Amino acid sequence: MTTPVHQLMGKGVRIHNPETVEIGSEVELRRISGDGVEIYPGCRIYGSKTLILSGAKLGYEGPVTVEDCCIGPRVQLNGGFFRKAVFLEGAVMGLGAHVREGTILEEQAGAAHSVALKQTILFPFVTLGSLINFCDCLMAGGTSRKHHSEVGSSYIHFNFTPHQDKATASLIGDVPKGVMLDQKPIFLGGQGGLVGPSRLAYGTVIAAGSICRKDELRPDRLIIEGVARNANAPFASGIHLSVKRIMINNIIYIANLMALEQWYHHVRALFVDPDSMEGLSAALFTGMTETLHIAIQERIARLSAYCRMLPISCNPQTVQEHRICEIFNNCSRLEWLFVMERNHSGDNCLRDEFLEGIHQGIRENGKNYLSVIQKSIPEQRARGTAWLQGIVDHITTEALDVFPLLTSETT
């Protein structure tokens, strides 16, 4: 009886030491390209949704376990565990990776060794160093492999609070400008951390060793954070600080993901080659859109859980107590609103004008996503950004209207 390993070898997959490689019986072998794919010793491949396209390499530095991942052309997963994640063309992960559901690495994004990701979206070229925990965030910025946003080694995105909630997703850059691949890089220095939920503007530099606890929405800023004093004080469980900032940042994050979903639907879809195992194949595109959908659902669920765990007062007195009661009582309305706004596609005129330029770019450059976007003229990119920003602004405004006290001038 021919084993799955030998069937893959028969179609051209190069498997080093095949006796050490395990292919689950549920894996659909037709979804694994025979063109230039290499699988090194000790690898395990599971899941009916697993997709491996041409030139991908698994396990060069150490054994790899893949479960229901979509792996694009020339991706290198050099060692570690990967589940329900998507890797677009040229993405790279080093030895010791631990990558879980809701993660998308777009073209040429990557990380060195011992990096943990979950519910993480990295736009093209974004690079992570080693020994990093970077879950629950979206990062953009940069224009090429030589001019990219970067996270230094031994960095952590703090995504869990003493109140045991994970309404902590951070927006490092944004979607409307980030997808245009023309923004200044963001640099997060090594041996540091970012406390979610935070928002950072393009051009932000956080010095090595700094723990950033605040938003920075002004571009081109240097942040140096140190420990100014020692403290040891009683901790009162149940007291929630910065409720306004947490709610607003979460809503803006979700709105950005919804704008990205429209970008995938209207723009990325134009680059799909339905009959190819190269580039953005139909199967890879499906995996990417499904993963983004999961990411949106995760963020809505985390925000809803946060709203429902807030301690409400039977007789609210302070502005903060009134706000908390308002959030708690209107959480279901917020969930319903996100469902209703899911298909909001923004200004159709702006979108169609932008798409005209994309179609022209495809005619001139073929279905090379990076080339088409980067060669588009500034005026065209500005229209695209305005279209996506309109989606973000509309969803954010509608969501905040559910909580009038949240946006009142009273602090």
Summary of the structure (lengths in Angstrom):
residues: 411
radius of gyration: 22.2
end to end distance: 71.7
largest distance: 74.9
contacts: 1452
relative contact order: 0.09
helix: 36%
strand: 20%
